[in-house]
Structure formats: structure tokens, C-alpha cells
Amino acid sequence: MVLVALVAIVGGGVWFILRHSQQRKQRVEERLLTMEKAAREKAAREKAATKQKSQEDSTAVARAAAERLAAKRLVAEQAAAEKAAAEKAVVEQAIAEWAAAEQAEAERARQQRASEEDQKNETDNDRMRAVEDAIADWVETEREGSRLAATPGKFAEKTYTRTEALHQQVRSVIELVNKEFGDLEFIKNRIQADVDLLPIEFQQTVEDWKEGKALRRSTFDDLKMKFRYKAYSIEDGYEMFYLYNEWLSQQRQKLRVFIRLLGTEVDSLESIQSAIERTERTEREKYLEMDVDVIFTLRDIRAILEKLITMETVLRELETVCRKRSEQIIAPPWEARGSL
């Protein structure tokens, strides 16, 4: 029994010692783990702090660089704004000077146009007065001649009234306009015939030349030169075109004078047709006191106006014909194609 108790006591002591050793070892290991964990956490905190400090330093450096760049940009923008303001001021001054110069030039041109218009109006008025005076002198001369031609004992020949004398002048203008119209149509038709028939004539001549029937010693270039200058002179056509334009303007001015001599003031902006209708309407409103010679004179003036309008159409046709003839001279339609 004693032995069993002794063995039990010894076994219990050994077990207690072993258990105590294990617990102590476990506590040491736990403490070591805790210390290692604390060391790792401390290292992590230090690393994070170092990283944060580095980031803060980098941010501060970047902020400082950005501030310096912003300051430089601000200075550059201020300089650019000052330069732009200076340039704008220069441009505005130049524009103001240009506008002043343009205004002065426009004023000078306006004054010059006004002076030219006044001079032209004065010239036109002088021309109208001269025509009126000439017609009035002609009427007085006709009256005086008729009075002196009357013999005693016989009835005096009929003297012309102012309207009748004016009507005779209008009739003479009708004859002149008809004659000029015929001449103008002749010139236009002559050039037109050359334009239409010359290529046909040239083609026939070339065929005869190929067969040896005509112009054997001439080259093809000689033939082209021969026909190029054969047609009616277009210089004459263009000269007549400009001369007739001026002549038509003079005749229109003369019609205005005739209407004015019939007692109707004609404004320079009013058309001749409108003035004729107004004069005729005014005369017909007189009823029994209406002067038939005035109506007949207005009818002839209207006929002259219609003839002048027709002549303007012929003039445009003449210009077209001259242009076609010029194109034939510059690039004839009978240029050679291929070999002969």
C-alpha cells in the first residue's frame, strides 16, 4: 500500500511538473507571438507613416510646382492681355482713321457726283432751251415768210400755228428715224449674212481646192486667212452700235422737248410714253376746245418712240451678230480636222 501510494505521489509530481512545463512553454510561445505581432504592427505603422509622409512631401512639392506654374501662367496671361489690349487699341485707331478717310472720300465722291449731275442737268437744260429756241425761231420765220408772201388783193396764204409748225418738225424726225432704221437694218443683215454664209462658202472652196479646181498654189492656212478677212468689217458694226446708242439718246431727248413745247412739263425720271399719255389725256379733257393738231402730233411722237424701241432691239441683235463674227475671227468654225 505504501509502495502504491509512493508511486502515486511520484507519478502525480511528475505529471504536475510536466503540465507546469507545458503551460509555461505555451505562455512563452504566446508571448513571443504577441511580441512578433506587435513588432509587425509597429513596422507596418512606421512604413505607413513613412509612405504617408513621402506622399505628403510629394503633394507639397507638386502643389508648390503647380503654384509656380500658375503664377507664371498668370503673368503670361496678363502680358498677353496687355498686348492684346494694345493691339486692339491700334486696330481700333486704324479702323477709326480708315472710317474717317472713307467718309471723307464718300463725301468728296458725293459732292463730285452732285457737281457732275448739276453740270449735266444744266447742259441738258441748255440743250433743251437751244432746241426750243430753234423751233420757236423756225415757227416765227415760217409765219413771217407766209405774211410777206401774201399779195394785196388776194387772200393771204394760211400761216402755220405753233402746233402745226411743231407737227412738221415731228414729221421730219419721223422721216429721219425711218431712214436711219433702214440703214441700221442693212448693216445688221449684211454682217448676219457673212456670219451665216461664210462657213458654207469656205467649205465649198476647200472642196474645190482639194480637187485642184481653184487656188492650186495656196495652202490651207492661206485659205483660212483669205476668208477670215473677207466678211464685212465688224469694227464698222461696233462703231455703228455705239454711235446709234448715242443717237437714240438724242432722239429721245428731242421727243421730250416736243412734248414740253406742247405744254406739258416732262420730268427727267418720267417715261416718254407716260408723258405722251398724260398730255393726250389733258388735251382730251378740254372737249370742244381740244386741239386736234396736238392729238395728231402726239400720235406721231408715239410712232417715233415705237420706232426707236424697235431700233434698240435691232441694236442688240447687231451686237450679237458682231460678237458671233468676232468669235469666227478668233476661232473660225472651219478649222481643219484631220489631214487633207
PyMOL commands that set and color helices and strands:
alter all, ss='L'
color gray80, all
select helices_A, chain A and resi 2-149+162-210+220-228+234-261+272-284+287-289+292-330
alter helices_A, ss='H'
color red, helices_A
deselect
rebuild
show_as cartoon
